[in-house]
Amino acid sequence: MSIRHGLLALLERGPRYGSQLRTEFESRTGSTWPLNVGQVYTTLSRLERDGLIVQDGADDAGHDLYAITDEGGTELRSWFETPVDRTSPPRDELAIKLAMAVGAPGVDIRDVIQSQRHHTLKAMQDYTRLKAQALADVPANRDEVAWLLVVEQLIFQAEAEARWLDHCESRLVRLAEAAATEPSAEPGPAATRGPARALADRTRSQR
């Protein structure tokens, strides 16, 4: 998530102070990715260091205001125009967990998948309720429209994760069935015979 560019986008609407930026950021995203004031001011300091914003006096309450510079506007336009890079995806804890669970001694990967599926479907139901609430009235301003886009992205993401979990379970079942029909391997610990063979052994033992 680019807090840096999110703050620049808010500052393009006019000078803001730190806690005001935090409030507006969370309002725009429905508090999906909450910020603390420390994060905001650390980011503002870096933006100022890079010449993308400047301090612009103070408001009547004495809050230090920040304004976007021409360089900041150029940086923001470049961010909007450049696709988000998907060639170097961030680490995904669930994918790592399932990868490590395959063939792990004492771990039934089917239980891991089923537990995650239950959690993912529950989250999807919660997001769907939030969407229904947001659509109960026609979105009245840009913050409500922005939040609707965010919650719909969360729904699509949860749907995709649920489908992927179904696919993982189906693939593991096929691998286990294929391994069960292979000729017997050399004696030794399950871990030395490969994840498919180990999964097949556990599958047979649980029948």
Solvent accessible surface area in square Angstrom, and as a share of the most:
residue,aa,sasa,rsa
1,M,140,0.62
2,S,39,0.25
3,I,27,0.14
4,R,74,0.27
5,H,25,0.11
6,G,12,0.11
7,L,0,0.00
8,L,0,0.00
9,A,28,0.21
10,L,8,0.04
11,L,2,0.01
12,E,92,0.41
13,R,103,0.38
14,G,18,0.17
15,P,61,0.39
16,R,30,0.11
17,Y,47,0.18
18,G,0,0.00
19,S,42,0.27
20,Q,56,0.25
21,L,0,0.00
22,R,79,0.29
23,T,84,0.49
24,E,35,0.16
25,F,16,0.07
26,E,37,0.16
27,S,53,0.34
28,R,60,0.22
29,T,18,0.10
30,G,29,0.28
31,S,63,0.40
32,T,39,0.23
33,W,95,0.33
34,P,91,0.57
35,L,11,0.05
36,N,82,0.42
37,V,51,0.30
38,G,47,0.45
39,Q,71,0.32
40,V,0,0.00
41,Y,84,0.32
42,T,63,0.37
43,T,17,0.10
44,L,1,0.00
45,S,68,0.44
46,R,128,0.47
47,L,0,0.00
48,E,67,0.30
49,R,173,0.63
50,D,61,0.32
51,G,32,0.30
52,L,15,0.07
53,I,0,0.00
54,V,73,0.42
55,Q,99,0.44
56,D,69,0.36
57,G,54,0.52
58,A,58,0.45
59,D,46,0.24
60,D,162,0.84
61,A,78,0.61
62,G,53,0.51
63,H,75,0.33
64,D,78,0.40
65,L,29,0.15
66,Y,18,0.07
67,A,18,0.14
68,I,41,0.21
69,T,28,0.16
70,D,126,0.65
71,E,105,0.47
72,G,0,0.00
73,G,8,0.08
74,T,80,0.46
75,E,56,0.25
76,L,1,0.00
77,R,126,0.46
78,S,56,0.36
79,W,90,0.32
80,F,127,0.53
81,E,136,0.61
82,T,81,0.47
83,P,117,0.74
84,V,103,0.59
85,D,90,0.47
86,R,182,0.66
87,T,122,0.71
88,S,85,0.55
89,P,97,0.61
90,P,113,0.71
91,R,219,0.80
92,D,76,0.39
93,E,137,0.61
94,L,18,0.09
95,A,42,0.32
96,I,77,0.39
97,K,97,0.41
98,L,10,0.05
99,A,66,0.51
100,M,140,0.62
101,A,6,0.05
102,V,52,0.30
103,G,16,0.15
104,A,24,0.19
105,P,117,0.74
106,G,83,0.80
107,V,51,0.29
108,D,32,0.16
109,I,2,0.01
110,R,76,0.28
111,D,83,0.43
112,V,32,0.19
113,I,0,0.00
114,Q,91,0.41
115,S,75,0.48
116,Q,37,0.17
117,R,46,0.17
118,H,140,0.62
119,H,118,0.53
120,T,4,0.03
121,L,64,0.32
122,K,100,0.42
123,A,23,0.18
124,M,37,0.16
125,Q,98,0.43
126,D,45,0.23
127,Y,60,0.23
128,T,67,0.39
129,R,127,0.46
130,L,66,0.33
131,K,59,0.25
132,A,63,0.48
133,Q,123,0.55
134,A,25,0.19
135,L,88,0.44
136,A,80,0.62
137,D,111,0.57
138,V,132,0.76
139,P,34,0.21
140,A,87,0.68
141,N,77,0.40
142,R,144,0.52
143,D,38,0.20
144,E,78,0.35
145,V,70,0.40
146,A,19,0.15
147,W,48,0.17
148,L,22,0.11
149,L,112,0.56
150,V,23,0.13
151,V,0,0.00
152,E,40,0.18
153,Q,86,0.38
154,L,18,0.09
155,I,16,0.08
156,F,134,0.56
157,Q,104,0.46
158,A,8,0.06
159,E,58,0.26
160,A,47,0.36
161,E,49,0.22
162,A,11,0.09
163,R,154,0.56
164,W,93,0.33
165,L,0,0.00
166,D,70,0.36
167,H,84,0.38
168,C,19,0.12
169,E,40,0.18
170,S,52,0.33
171,R,117,0.43
172,L,19,0.10
173,V,66,0.38
174,R,126,0.46
175,L,78,0.39
176,A,5,0.04
177,E,92,0.41
178,A,56,0.43
179,A,1,0.01
180,A,39,0.30
181,T,113,0.66
182,E,90,0.40
183,P,118,0.74
184,S,110,0.71
185,A,52,0.40
186,E,142,0.64
187,P,128,0.80
188,G,34,0.33
189,P,94,0.59
190,A,41,0.32
191,A,71,0.55
192,T,100,0.58
193,R,69,0.25
194,G,26,0.25
195,P,73,0.46
196,A,32,0.25
197,R,21,0.08
198,A,1,0.01
199,L,12,0.06
200,A,1,0.01
201,D,33,0.17
202,R,46,0.17
203,T,23,0.14
204,R,99,0.36
205,S,90,0.58
206,Q,89,0.40
207,R,196,0.72
